[in-house]
Amino acid sequence: MATLIYKFPNEDAVHQLKGEFHQLLTGEEPTGFVVTDFLHQQVYLFQQNEAIPQSVHYSKNKPFVISKRDYQIEAQALLNAFSIAHVEKAVYSRVKSVPFDATKAEGLFEQLCIQYPAAFCYVIASEHFGTWVGATPEVLVKSEGKQLETIALAGTHSAAVSSTWTEKESEEHQYVVTAINQTLVRNACENIQKSETYEVNAGPVVHLKTDFSAEITTNSPWAIAMDLHPTPAVCGTPRMHALDLLLSREMHQRDLYAGIIGWNDLSASRLFVNLRCAQLIDQQAFLYVGGGFTKDSIPDSEWDETENKARTLINVMESL
């Protein structure tokens, strides 16, 4: 038994399916609605079955919530390790807990659709991973036939502050642009096109964004998505060095946060990075938020950035 309700960006149709999630074998390519954990070690495919009633599931284990003081200590330790670990950027994440009645999950989803029409909004529940809700602005792969699109979305500041982009923010964005371009080339994509970088509003925050398009030649959209992810926007660069550093410093499991979520099939794919999301457990919402650290990062500023990102969901929760 499971819950699956979702809406694609800038579309009116809300999809509500009956069925259940099951875990795929390693290397198996999904056809249908799919969600993965951060490292796509667990890949869950939704199997439709009209006879199965919709239900909710709450995880028995609550994620670790770090205090601001401990965050400052850990973030500084992360920065101090950059040169030793040969890391240029690392996306350090944390969990923030706020009171929320989990029985209002569908109402929250409906309001997220209204507040963030350009986001991929969803609520899902399964015995495998509990109940999650989100409104993510980040496209991983959008494909139709041989045409593929993706984006670089990195570099963030508060929408409430009118300020120019810092060298640190521009550098952070450029790491993602470079990694995406290299991945498309590595996957033998042709006619790779890149837009100018521009600003995009995502509720309480503003991001730097660059659009990519390409033609697929050999590898499938899912294979390209698996190679793209995790990008420097949610992990860091170089990827494996950043990943090792994050695994040694983050005090929580990311679970579905920053994993892959969306639809995949042979003719078209619409896959997103699972950001601006929360896990709902009884009377609490556990929000997963991250900040991109480079050598010029200031832990207090990164904490403030994660606070601003958390407002994406909290502002809507408080309105219910």
Secondary structure, DSSP 8 states (H G I E B T S, - for coil): -EEEEEE-TT----EEE-EEEEE--TT----EEEEE-TTSSSEEEEEE-TTS-B-----SS------HHHHHHHHHHHHHTHHHHT-SEEEEEEEEEEE--GGGHHHHHHHHHHH-TTSEEEEEEETTTEEEEEEE--EEEEEETTEEEEEEEEEEEETTS-----HHHHHHHHHHHHHHHHHHHHTT-EEEEE---EEEEETTEEEEEEEEEEE--SS-HHHHHHHH-S-TTTSEESHHHHHHHHHHH--S--TTTTSEEEEE-SSEEEEEE--SEEEEETTEEEEEEEEEEETT--HHHHHHHHHHHHHHHHHHHTT-
